[in-house]
Amino acid sequence: MSTGRTPPRGPRGGGWPHRSARTDQLIRTLLRRRKEPLAIEEVTVVDKPGMRRAVAATAVGNTMEWFDFGVYAYVAVTLGRVFFPADDPATQVVSTFATFAVAFLVRPLGGLVFGPLGDRIGRRRVLSTTMIMMAVGTFGVGLLPGYSEIGFAAPLLLLACRVVQGFSTGGEYAGATTYIAEFAPDQRRGFLGSWLDFGTFIGYSLGSGLVTVLTATIGETGMVDWGWRVPFLVAGPLGLIGLYMRLRLEETPAFQQEAERAAEAAEAAEAHGDTVPIEEARQSGRGRLKEIFTRHWEAMLICMGLVLLYNVTNYMVTSYLPTYMTSTLGQDATTAQVLVLGTMLFVVLAITVVGRGSDRWGRRPLFLFGSLGLVALAIPAVLLIRAGGVLMPAIGCLILGAMLVTFAGTSAATLPALFPTRLRYGALSISYNLSVSLFGGTTPLLASWLVATTHNTLVPAFYLMAAGVIGLIATLFLHETAGKPLRGSGPMVETEEEARTAVAESRTEAGRHARDVWIRLRHPWAGAGHREEEDEE
């Protein structure tokens, strides 16, 4: 006999038959376990003194690295006269930048060695090693005899020093960004990470500023005779300071937690006997490399695109622009040096502001803004630089500086977040250094060769536009990471109160998620209103 009601339908029809209260409670429990709330032990409260030491020590390493780059870019013409035959000034400049680029070609090898090693033995030990090697390589350049004294052995020795620098740098930037990212609270990772590149441009400004002062004081003749050695010899004391600071560092909380998990996994594998080789292979350098290239190739491509965008702009402005303005455009050397130095000071002043902005607005919007701006403004900027005088080139340099600081203030927080903790140093080292070697470090060489071949002084603008297009494509595939924990790590906060708040919010979110799914299961006709909220979560 019909009761006038439609019988309940099964899951395929969108409804559920009547259940007991006990069954309902069981389903609620199972649903809640689908999205477990945080435990207080999973939230790391950052040690503030340790965080400050981490930022300072890594920034000093970058300062020294880019002190060398600033010096090398500003004395490129002088080094050409000292280390290469005097047949053709243009050939001397290209030869100098070729030596500059060779150092970048060995950076992937350094990344392959130091990156996985940093994931196995720790970030701190590797960063101390790279600091020593950078200091030795840079200091050694200042001691080399010139071509007039030992002939072709001079450029070969210069090349050897640059190879040492390049090999050590292969583990430097990726390790430094990884170290800061793993020490920084989630809500301030952009601001704290920007101090790393603050050190980059401080180092460049110090190096280029020292060369500018020396050139103005002793003239070009004095620079060729002996003045070019002074900036390289200064790297010795800088390296000792940086090494002292790095030896006082502790290992990052994320690496310590990952090491504990790996030890527990190894114990569990040993208990089963036959699974030990599998776990050992997973933890070995070869096993990590295989995992990086097979499981994280998409993140590597995104990383390489963003690194290309940043470093082509960076090396175009910092390394090639002084030579472009003097050798190609025939502008006064001191004026060109002061303009580029002023651009670097602008970047220094703005970079932490951009880093803080990335915490508020997100990394992705800033990369989109910078890449689109580079495509639209590269030609106007180079036209202004070509105009001559002081005012127009200054405006052109500032336009390029504004695009550069957009990438510089955001990269250190964006790139490490692409990879999980156990592979972060290695994956970032490999992808970063491949991109820098192929596209970043070769920028001065290719730009100078293209200008000399085509006789088109707008080549730097076209080069920058191409980098902007590639960076834009990479940014479109980038997921927003601002304010979120790093992959493979729990939340990082600054205070105990923030930790308790994070746990409470996690419990609320887990309960709301279970409630919404429960409503959709029991009452699908009423779940539509909750669907959008659930998808956002």
Secondary structure as the mmCIF struct_conf table of DSSP 4:
data_model
#
loop_
_struct_conf.conf_type_id
_struct_conf.id
_struct_conf.beg_label_comp_id
_struct_conf.beg_label_asym_id
_struct_conf.beg_label_seq_id
_struct_conf.end_label_comp_id
_struct_conf.end_label_asym_id
_struct_conf.end_label_seq_id
BEND BEND1 GLY A 4 ARG A 5
HELX_LH_PP_P HELX_LH_PP_P1 THR A 6 PRO A 8
HELX_RH_3T_P HELX_RH_3T_P1 PRO A 11 GLY A 13
TURN_TY1_P TURN_TY1_P1 GLY A 14 GLY A 14
HELX_RH_AL_P HELX_RH_AL_P1 ALA A 21 ARG A 33
TURN_TY1_P TURN_TY1_P2 ARG A 34 LYS A 35
HELX_LH_PP_P HELX_LH_PP_P2 GLU A 36 ALA A 39
HELX_RH_3T_P HELX_RH_3T_P2 ILE A 40 GLU A 42
BEND BEND2 VAL A 43 VAL A 43
STRN STRN1 THR A 44 VAL A 45
HELX_LH_PP_P HELX_LH_PP_P3 VAL A 46 VAL A 46
HELX_RH_AL_P HELX_RH_AL_P2 LYS A 48 TYR A 74
TURN_TY1_P TURN_TY1_P3 VAL A 75 VAL A 75
HELX_RH_AL_P HELX_RH_AL_P3 ALA A 76 PHE A 83
BEND BEND3 PHE A 84 PHE A 84
BEND BEND4 ALA A 86 ASP A 87
HELX_RH_AL_P HELX_RH_AL_P4 PRO A 89 LEU A 105
TURN_TY1_P TURN_TY1_P4 VAL A 106 VAL A 106
HELX_RH_AL_P HELX_RH_AL_P5 ARG A 107 ILE A 121
HELX_RH_AL_P HELX_RH_AL_P6 ARG A 123 VAL A 141
TURN_TY1_P TURN_TY1_P5 GLY A 142 LEU A 143
HELX_RH_AL_P HELX_RH_AL_P7 TYR A 147 ILE A 150
TURN_TY1_P TURN_TY1_P6 GLY A 151 PHE A 152
HELX_RH_AL_P HELX_RH_AL_P8 ALA A 153 THR A 169
TURN_TY1_P TURN_TY1_P7 GLY A 170 GLY A 171
HELX_RH_AL_P HELX_RH_AL_P9 GLU A 172 PHE A 183
BEND BEND5 ALA A 184 ALA A 184
HELX_RH_3T_P HELX_RH_3T_P3 ASP A 186 ARG A 188
HELX_RH_AL_P HELX_RH_AL_P10 ARG A 189 GLY A 222
HELX_RH_PI_P HELX_RH_PI_P1 MET A 223 GLY A 227
TURN_TY1_P TURN_TY1_P8 TRP A 228 TRP A 228
HELX_RH_AL_P HELX_RH_AL_P11 ARG A 229 LEU A 247
TURN_TY1_P TURN_TY1_P9 ARG A 248 ARG A 248
HELX_LH_PP_P HELX_LH_PP_P4 LEU A 249 THR A 252
HELX_RH_AL_P HELX_RH_AL_P12 PRO A 253 HIS A 272
BEND BEND6 GLY A 273 GLY A 273
TURN_TY1_P TURN_TY1_P10 ASP A 274 THR A 275
HELX_RH_AL_P HELX_RH_AL_P13 VAL A 276 GLN A 283
BEND BEND7 SER A 284 SER A 284
HELX_RH_AL_P HELX_RH_AL_P14 GLY A 285 ARG A 295
BEND BEND8 HIS A 296 HIS A 296
HELX_RH_AL_P HELX_RH_AL_P15 TRP A 297 TYR A 315
HELX_RH_PI_P HELX_RH_PI_P2 MET A 316 TYR A 320
HELX_RH_AL_P HELX_RH_AL_P16 LEU A 321 THR A 323
HELX_RH_PI_P HELX_RH_PI_P3 TYR A 324 THR A 328
TURN_TY1_P TURN_TY1_P11 LEU A 329 LEU A 329
HELX_RH_AL_P HELX_RH_AL_P17 ALA A 333 TRP A 361
HELX_RH_AL_P HELX_RH_AL_P18 ARG A 363 ARG A 386
TURN_TY1_P TURN_TY1_P12 ALA A 387 ALA A 387
BEND BEND9 GLY A 389 VAL A 390
HELX_RH_AL_P HELX_RH_AL_P19 LEU A 391 THR A 414
BEND BEND10 LEU A 415 LEU A 415
HELX_RH_3T_P HELX_RH_3T_P4 PRO A 416 LEU A 418
BEND BEND11 PHE A 419 PHE A 419
HELX_RH_3T_P HELX_RH_3T_P5 THR A 421 LEU A 423
HELX_RH_AL_P HELX_RH_AL_P20 ARG A 424 SER A 435
HELX_RH_PI_P HELX_RH_PI_P4 VAL A 436 GLY A 440
TURN_TY1_P TURN_TY1_P13 GLY A 441 THR A 442
HELX_RH_AL_P HELX_RH_AL_P21 THR A 443 THR A 454
TURN_TY1_P TURN_TY1_P14 THR A 457 LEU A 458
HELX_RH_AL_P HELX_RH_AL_P22 VAL A 459 LEU A 476
TURN_TY1_P TURN_TY1_P15 PHE A 477 PHE A 477
HELX_LH_PP_P HELX_LH_PP_P5 LEU A 478 GLU A 480
TURN_TY1_P TURN_TY1_P16 ALA A 482 GLY A 483
BEND BEND12 LYS A 484 LYS A 484
HELX_LH_PP_P HELX_LH_PP_P6 PRO A 485 LEU A 486
TURN_TY1_P TURN_TY1_P17 ARG A 487 GLY A 488
BEND BEND13 SER A 489 SER A 489
STRN STRN2 MET A 492 VAL A 493
BEND BEND14 GLU A 494 THR A 495
HELX_RH_AL_P HELX_RH_AL_P23 GLU A 496 ARG A 522
HELX_RH_3T_P HELX_RH_3T_P6 PRO A 524 ALA A 526
HELX_RH_AL_P HELX_RH_AL_P24 ALA A 528 GLU A 536
#
